Amino acid sequence: MSILKALSLLLTIALSSSLLATQCEHPRVFIFTDINIDQGDPDDRQSLIHLLWYADELQIEGIVPDRWSAQGLEACNLVIDAYAKDYATLKAADYPTPESLRKRVAVDKPDAMEMFQQAASDDSSPLYVLVWGNMDVFKDALLQQPDLAKNIRLITIGTGLMLEDNIPHMPASWEKSPPCQQLNWNGKGRNIVYEDEQFNDMWWLEINWTYEGMFSGEEPKEMFEALSAYGALGQHMQEVVKNQEWARYFRVGDTPSVLYVIDATHNLDDPTQSSWAGKFVKPLPETRPNYYTDFSGSVAWDYADPCTTWANHREVRDVAASTLEKERPDMYQALLDKLDEIYGK
């Protein structure tokens, strides 16, 4: 009997250790970004800085700067240059080397396709695919190997519908649609994936308007100034907006995709729980069982056909953004506490 008890105890310890190891694994992330130098919104450059501050808590599988013609690769390397200056002073042991990060940045589209498909072929843990721009390159990579959809968790920013107030600010070359059908700033390529039935079961968190909670009030300006005290990356946070006075605050509009993954206070399997990224809803459980998007609260909203409730879209935006605003103070403080620790403040 004592031998059986001993074997049972050893088995329990082994199972517990295995579970602990699984829980401690860093989430794998793969980023598609329209980062560039002075040819658009600089928030992707800020978001990449933020990502690297959390690189000890993530396994970065790849970064695709899909605007190669607008110096996207150069913009990534400038952020990694700043990271390299800080690397020796970082107090945590799990940060990747600058050299390993550079190898994970795709130099062109064929490199991006190969890098993504290799990372997504690993089914040992979900690959969180974070899209910080339009979905064109991701869409092409996915359509080449549709079976990879089962291994990924897709998080996109601003890919659904555009706010009516923003339509007049669209570039003249963009195709125009009726307000309740106009794709958002990052919508290019989105509908090809959304309307393809073979991806109906794909896990997808579409943060359409909630991310606007990153921009409101004076706090993002105060945070922007506070972050400048943290090494070369903090200084680079200031440098990337030197030519865009309107963006001189902690803008990071794409960062909610990262916030969802790094917030340890919620269940990664359930976006309907509040997290640093906000709160979301599963609107179409029968036809899209793994699709999540902005929370509308008590405001009437037809997720299947938004045109029927479009008069309420600004209210829905406000509710959605407020779910992130509510979490923002804790997220800010957690970042500052982390930076104090890793920079030895």
N, C-alpha and C positions, 0 to 999 in steps of 0.2 A: 504493500500500500504506500509506503514511504517513497518508493521508486516512482510510482505513478504520480504521486503528488509533486515530486521533484520535476518530472517530465512536464506535468501540467504547468508548473510555475515557469519553467524555461520557455514553454510555448507562449505563455501569456506575455512574458518579457519580450520575446522576439516579435510578437504581433504588435505590442505597444511601441517598440522601437521602430518597426516598419511604418506604423501610422505616423509617428512623430517625424520620421524622415520625410514622409510624403508631405506632411503639413508644412515642413520647413523649406521645401523646395521653392526656389525663386520662380515666380510666374515668367513664362517665356513670352516675349513681346517682339513684334515685327512692325516697323513703322513705314508707312507711305506718306511722304510730306511734299508739299509744294514750296518748301523753303527756297529762298532765293536772296539775291543781294539787290536791294533798292528797286525792285520791280513789282511791289505789291505789299500786302500786309506783313509786317515784320514779326507777327506773333509766333510764327513757326520757329524763328530763331530763338526767341525767348523760351518757347516750349521745349526745344532741344536742350537748352541749358538746364531747365527744370528736370528733364528726364535724366540727364547725367548726374545731377545731384542725388538721384534715387537709383543710380546704376548698381549700387551694392545690394539693392532689394529686388532687382529684376535680372533676368537673363536676356540680354538684348541679342536677338538672333539676326537682325538686319535692319538697315535704314536705307530707304529708297528716296533720294532727292529727285523726284520725277521731273523737275524743271531744270534739267541739265543745261539747257540753252540759256538759262537765266542765272547761271553760276550757283546752281543748287549744291553741287558737289563742293565748290569752294566755300559756300556758307557753312556746310557741315564741318569742313576741315578747320575753319576759323574757330568754331565752338570747341572742337577737339584740341586745337592749339591752346586755348584757354584752360581746358581741362588738364592738359599735360603740365601746365605751369603749377596747377594746384595739386596734382596727383601725389607728389612727394609729401605734402603736408596733411593730406586727408588721414584722419585718425582711425577709420574703419578698414578692416583687412580685406573686404570682399569687393573692392572696386576693381573693374577690369583695367588692364593697362591701356594707355592711349594707343599703342600700336595695334592691340587687338580690336579696339573700336574702329580704327581706320579701315581695317580689313572687312568690317561688317557694313561699310557704306558702299552701295552699288555704284559703279562708275558709269554704267549705261543701262539701257533697257534690257538687253540680253542677260547682263549680269544680274539685274533685278529679278527677272523671271526665274533664273536658275536658283538664285539665293532663296527666293520665296518658296519655290516648289520643294526645295530640299528641307527647309525648316518646317513646312506644313506637312511633309510626308512622315514626320516623326509623330506617332500617335501615343507616345508615352505620357504626354500631358497636353492640355489644350494650348494652342498657339494663339495668343491674343494679337489680332491684327488691328492696329490703330491707324486709321486713315485721317490724315491732317490736310486734306485737300480733296480734289476730285477723285473719282473712283476708276478712272480710265485704265491705269497700269494694273491696278489690282484686278479689275474686271478681266483684262486680257490674260493675266496669269491664272486666274481661277477657271476661265473658260477652257484653257488648255488642258487642265486636269480637274474637272468638276468634282471628282471623288474626294478631293482634298477638303471640301466644304465640311465634311464630318469631323475634321480634326481642328477646326479653327473656331475662334470666338471673335467676331467682327465688331469693332466699335468705330462708328463714323461720326464726324462732326459736321453739322450744317449741310447735310446731303438731301434732306427732304424738301419741304415747301418753304418758299421765301416769304418773309413778311411783306405785306403790301406796301408799307412805307419805304421799303428798300428797292423796290422795282425801278423807280426813276434813277437810281444810282448805278444800275447795271451798265457795263460797257456797251457802247452802241452796236458792237459786232455780235453780241449775244442774241440768240433767238428768243423772242418774247412769246409768252403764253398768258392765258387768263390768270388773274391773281391767285385763285385757289388751285392752280395747276403749275404755276411757275416754280421750277426747281430752285433750291437754295444755292448759295454761293458755291458750294462744293458738289453740286448735283450732277455734273457731267459724268456719265457712265452709270449713274445710280439706277435708273429705271431698267437698264438692260439686265442687271443682276436681280432687282426686285421682281420683275415680271417673268423671270425664268423659273418655271415651276420646279425644276430640279433643285432649286435652292430654297424652297419653301420651308424646309426643316432646319436650315442653317441657323445657328445661334448668332443673333445680330442685335446689337444695341445701337439704335440710331438716335443720337443726341442732336435733335434738330434745332430747338430754341433754348433748351435748358442752359447751354453754355453761356448765354448772355448774362447769367448771374456772375460771371467772372469780371464784368466790366463796370458794374454800377457803383455809385457812391464815391467817396474820397479814399476809402481803404486801399484800393489797388494802387493809387498814387503813393500813399504812405508806404506800402509794402515794397514798391519799386525802389524807393530811396533806401529803405532798410537793407535790401538785398545787395546794394552796392558795396557793403562793408565786407562781403564774403569772397575774398580771393579774386583771381583773374576771371572766374566765371561771373561773379557779381559785377565786376567792371564791364564785362562783355555784355551783360544784360542792358547796361546803359548805352554802350556803343552801337548796338544793333538798331537803335531807334534814333540815332543822332540826326538822320535826314528826314525823320517823320515826327515832327513835334507833336502831332495829334495822338501819337501812340506812346508817349512817354509816361507809361504806367505799367504795372504788372499785368499785361494784357493777356498773354498765354491762352488764347481762345481755344486752342486744341488740347490743352492740358487736362480737361475733364476726362479724356480717354485714359490718361495715365492715372488720374486720381482714382478712378474706379478700380484699377488693378492694385494700387498700393495701399488703399485704405484697409487696414487690418480689422476694422470694427464691424465689417459686414460680411455676409456670405457671398463669395464670388459667383455662386451659381444663381443668385436671385437679385436682379436689378430692381425689383419692386421694393426692396429694403432701401432705406435712405443710406447714402454714402457721401463721401466728399464730392462725388460727381453729381449729386442730386438724387431725385427719386423718379422712378420710371414705372410704366404700366405695360402689361402684356395685353394689347388691344384686340388681337385676333387669334385667340387660343386654338380655335378649331382648324383654321386654315394655315396659320403660321405659329406653331406652338412654341417656338423659341425666338420670337421677334418681340423686341421691347422698344418703347420710344417715350416721348415726353409725357409727363403726368399732367392731366388737365384738372384734377381736383373735382370740385362740384360744378365746374363750368361745362355746359353741354357741348360735346364734341363728337363728331362722327368720324372715327378713325378710318373707316372703310371708304367713305366718300366725304372728305372735308368740305366740299363745296356746299353741302346742305347746312353746315353750321359755320361757314366762313365768317359771318358777322361777329363771331366770338373769338376770332383768332388772336387778337391782341390780348384779350383776357387770358387765353390759354398760355400765350407767351409769358405773361407776367407770373402766372401760377408756376409754370415750369421753371423759370429763372429763380423764383423765390425758394425753390427746394434746394438749389445750389447755394444761394445767398445765406440760407440758414446754416449751412455746414461750413461756410467759408472761414469764419473766425477760427474754428478748431483746426482747419486745414492750414491756415496761415501760421498759427502758433506751432503746429507740429513741424512745419518746414523750418521755422526759425530755431526751434529747439534742436532739430537735427543738424542745422548748419553750425550752431554754437558748439555742438559736440564734435563734428568732424573737422572743424577748423580750430578746435581747441580754444574757443573764446572763454 
